[in-house]
């Protein structure tokens, strides 16, 4: 009775894992190596080690309308990536998240995308280029 109870709690999950792992072999029966420790499942798709990773996570896409009838788009990637792809003035910029006193802020040191709630602005080279922007 005790053996059956133990098998139900610990043994069954262990058997399932062992069965799944047994299927991890090449056609000739040799074991398949685990991916290298430097690979990131959510961020790299066939990219060589050391190259810029290709983003594959699903972003939150926000389109903004600003003063002077300007528009831009931000594709915000959640943790652990914490990046935003900003499409503005015909450019596509990959901006890392940086510290912000309020709201959320992404910057490459030149262009800043700052958002709080449905409002945002873009500063480019120290000049406010997109102001009073509202999510559509």
C-alpha positions as a Python dict, from the first residue, in 0.01 Angstrom:
ca = {
    (1, 'X'): (0, 0, 0),
    (2, 'X'): (279, 241, 91),
    (3, 'X'): (464, 167, -236),
    (4, 'X'): (157, 245, -445),
    (5, 'X'): (101, 574, -261),
    (6, 'X'): (469, 672, -316),
    (7, 'X'): (444, 580, -686),
    (8, 'X'): (135, 800, -714),
    (9, 'X'): (307, 1103, -561),
    (10, 'X'): (668, 1081, -674),
    (11, 'X'): (705, 783, -901),
    (12, 'X'): (449, 877, -1166),
    (13, 'X'): (596, 1222, -1241),
    (14, 'X'): (944, 1067, -1243),
    (15, 'X'): (830, 797, -1486),
    (16, 'X'): (672, 1057, -1716),
    (17, 'X'): (993, 1264, -1717),
    (18, 'X'): (1206, 957, -1785),
    (19, 'X'): (978, 855, -2072),
    (20, 'X'): (993, 1200, -2228),
    (21, 'X'): (1370, 1218, -2192),
    (22, 'X'): (1410, 874, -2347),
    (23, 'X'): (1265, 1017, -2667),
    (24, 'X'): (1547, 1278, -2685),
    (25, 'X'): (1780, 1091, -2918),
    (26, 'X'): (1900, 1119, -3277),
    (27, 'X'): (1783, 871, -3540),
    (28, 'X'): (2087, 651, -3472),
    (29, 'X'): (1992, 629, -3103),
    (30, 'X'): (2267, 858, -2975),
    (31, 'X'): (2174, 1118, -2715),
    (32, 'X'): (2094, 1470, -2825),
    (33, 'X'): (2306, 1734, -2654),
    (34, 'X'): (2135, 1999, -2450),
    (35, 'X'): (2145, 2351, -2592),
    (36, 'X'): (2447, 2559, -2490),
    (37, 'X'): (2414, 2750, -2166),
    (38, 'X'): (2444, 3081, -2354),
    (39, 'X'): (2131, 3028, -2562),
    (40, 'X'): (1806, 3201, -2467),
    (41, 'X'): (1495, 3013, -2572),
    (42, 'X'): (1269, 3321, -2578),
    (43, 'X'): (1514, 3549, -2756),
    (44, 'X'): (1728, 3347, -2999),
    (45, 'X'): (1603, 3169, -3308),
    (46, 'X'): (1890, 3008, -3496),
    (47, 'X'): (2118, 3305, -3425),
    (48, 'X'): (2490, 3230, -3393),
    (49, 'X'): (2628, 3258, -3041),
    (50, 'X'): (2753, 3611, -2981),
    (51, 'X'): (2525, 3766, -3243),
    (52, 'X'): (2242, 4007, -3171),
    (53, 'X'): (1943, 3795, -3065),
    (54, 'X'): (1627, 3796, -3273),
    (55, 'X'): (1331, 3897, -3058),
    (56, 'X'): (1056, 3634, -3062),
    (57, 'X'): (845, 3721, -2755),
    (58, 'X'): (503, 3875, -2817),
    (59, 'X'): (512, 4251, -2761),
    (60, 'X'): (239, 4491, -2654),
    (61, 'X'): (189, 4717, -2958),
    (62, 'X'): (84, 5078, -2892),
    (63, 'X'): (18, 5339, -3162),
    (64, 'X'): (33, 5703, -3058),
    (65, 'X'): (-109, 6021, -3210),
    (66, 'X'): (72, 6340, -3107),
    (67, 'X'): (57, 6717, -3158),
    (68, 'X'): (116, 6838, -3517),
    (69, 'X'): (-66, 6519, -3632),
    (70, 'X'): (251, 6311, -3580),
    (71, 'X'): (229, 5939, -3509),
    (72, 'X'): (462, 5664, -3392),
    (73, 'X'): (445, 5303, -3280),
    (74, 'X'): (602, 5131, -2981),
    (75, 'X'): (632, 4754, -2941),
    (76, 'X'): (699, 4692, -2575),
    (77, 'X'): (846, 4358, -2468),
    (78, 'X'): (779, 4250, -2109),
    (79, 'X'): (1024, 4097, -1862),
    (80, 'X'): (1273, 3943, -1893),
    (81, 'X'): (1354, 4133, -2213),
    (82, 'X'): (1248, 4482, -2098),
    (83, 'X'): (1292, 4646, -2439),
    (84, 'X'): (1087, 4857, -2674),
    (85, 'X'): (1105, 4866, -3052),
    (86, 'X'): (1005, 5220, -3148),
    (87, 'X'): (913, 5304, -3507),
    (88, 'X'): (945, 5679, -3555),
    (89, 'X'): (1044, 5906, -3846),
    (90, 'X'): (1104, 5605, -4071),
    (91, 'X'): (1349, 5454, -3821),
    (92, 'X'): (1314, 5135, -3621),
    (93, 'X'): (1499, 5163, -3292),
    (94, 'X'): (1564, 4893, -3031),
    (95, 'X'): (1564, 5072, -2696),
    (96, 'X'): (1650, 4913, -2361),
    (97, 'X'): (1446, 5004, -2056),
    (98, 'X'): (1614, 5261, -1831),
    (99, 'X'): (1535, 5395, -1485),
    (100, 'X'): (1237, 5629, -1462),
    (101, 'X'): (1106, 5831, -1170),
    (102, 'X'): (752, 5790, -1301),
    (103, 'X'): (604, 5582, -1583),
    (104, 'X'): (824, 5371, -1808),
    (105, 'X'): (1125, 5491, -2005),
    (106, 'X'): (1335, 5340, -2284),
    (107, 'X'): (1648, 5499, -2428),
    (108, 'X'): (1959, 5432, -2633),
    (109, 'X'): (2126, 5745, -2495),
    (110, 'X'): (2003, 5964, -2782),
    (111, 'X'): (1635, 5889, -2833),
    (112, 'X'): (1405, 5860, -2529),
    (113, 'X'): (1057, 5705, -2538),
    (114, 'X'): (871, 5781, -2215),
    (115, 'X'): (517, 5662, -2141),
    (116, 'X'): (283, 5687, -1846),
    (117, 'X'): (-63, 5539, -1878),
    (118, 'X'): (-197, 5626, -2226),
    (119, 'X'): (31, 5930, -2265),
    (120, 'X'): (383, 5944, -2407),
    (121, 'X'): (650, 6163, -2559),
    (122, 'X'): (970, 6120, -2759),
    (123, 'X'): (1284, 6320, -2704),
    (124, 'X'): (1551, 6295, -2975),
    (125, 'X'): (1895, 6436, -2905),
    (126, 'X'): (1761, 6646, -2617),
    (127, 'X'): (1477, 6795, -2827),
    (128, 'X'): (1113, 6706, -2761),
    (129, 'X'): (1009, 6589, -3110),
    (130, 'X'): (679, 6411, -3031),
    (131, 'X'): (471, 6577, -2758),
    (132, 'X'): (124, 6529, -2610),
    (133, 'X'): (103, 6179, -2755),
    (134, 'X'): (-197, 5962, -2670),
    (135, 'X'): (-246, 5589, -2731),
    (136, 'X'): (-497, 5515, -3007),
}
